[in-house]
Structures are given as C-alpha cells and as structure tokens.
C-alpha cells in the first residue's frame, strides 16, 4: 500500500494554458474523489468516480474542467484555459468498496499557481 | 459550500495541555468525521462518529456529537508538538454518501 499518489506536486502555468493532473489511488480502492482547497479553507468537493463511472459532479466544476478515470484505476483532472481563480490545491482521495462509511485516503495534492 | 464551521479558527497552546476544537453544521447527517492536515500535505482521517453515537475515543482523541445542537467537538489530550496541524470536520448527509462537506478548519499550534 503506497498510498494515494498525485502528480505533479506543483504546477505553475500562465493564464489561458491547459493543465492536467494525475491521481493514482490505492490499488484496491474503487472510489475516487477530487477536491479543491484554497488557502485557509477546507476542501470543496469537485467530483466522484466509482470504478470508471463519474457519478457526481459539483457545480464548481465548470465547463473548463474535465475529469476521467478510463480504466477505473488512475484518474486525470484537466483544466482548460486556466484562470487566476483556479489557483488552489487539488486533492485526490480514494476509498475502498466496503460497505458502510469508509474514510477517505488523501494524496498530498497538486498545488496549481496560475500567473 | 461549506457546511461545517469550526471554532476557534486558530488555537495556540503549550505542549502537554489539552486542545478542544468545535464544529457546527447545518443539516441532518449520517456521520461526522475529523481529519488532520499538516502544512502542504493531504488530509489524514482521524475518527468517524455516527449520528446515533454521542462519544468516541481513539488514543488521545475524544470526539463528541450532539445532533440536537448540530455540533461536535474534538479533544486532543496531552498535546505534543507533532499535533501542530489544521483540523477539519466533515459531514456526510446519508449513509454511504460519497460527498463529504468540510468545514474551514482550526489551525492548532502546540508550543514546546
């Protein structure tokens, strides 16, 4: 169990550029989540996958955002035409398929800075 | 939107003292969870308390839940410098809910 892995850890981009982040969940976890966290705030839910199916999307996820999990393993989050307001920490989490309420296992996040 | 609101926003105590953080929420919940986040890192799950539970312990952690007041508290006893972190409560509205709603967090500093 190597934990949830996110890549890159840091990304600096210019406004208008596209960026893509990757998340590798814990191998036996079929649930994967993306959250966004701005400085001094708690994480805000963006989207959730169960296996390869994207089952819920937040209204925070504008048309410029797209997330995929093509084979039910790793996931990517793409932001097109980045804006300064997109600057934040993007956190990925996973949880196992056990019944009940499993806690989320978070990665260390990708910090995005849009200049 | 943030459902939970933590109080205080920041807390600074001496090593060895107890630290108490509070969380209030607005809607009915199935469970409430507490997470810790060290600076620049991801969140680590600490403890989960279900809506039909009133108190739960895990090591130096004690969590209480008052559903009538829609509030929870996290007590860390005999604090250590390594407990310095931000602490967040998160609520799940229904069983198996995939969306956790986090509060704004309490920044805890333990002074040696």
Interface residues (C-beta under 8 A of the other chain):
Chain A: X4 X31 X33 X35 X40 X41 X42 X43 X44 X45 X48 X50 X55 X56 X58 X91 X93 X99 X100 X101 X103 X104 X105 X106 X107 X108 X109 X111
Chain B: X2 X4 X30 X31 X33 X35 X40 X41 X42 X43 X44 X45 X48 X50 X88 X90 X92 X95 X96 X97 X98 X99 X100 X101 X102 X103 X104 X105
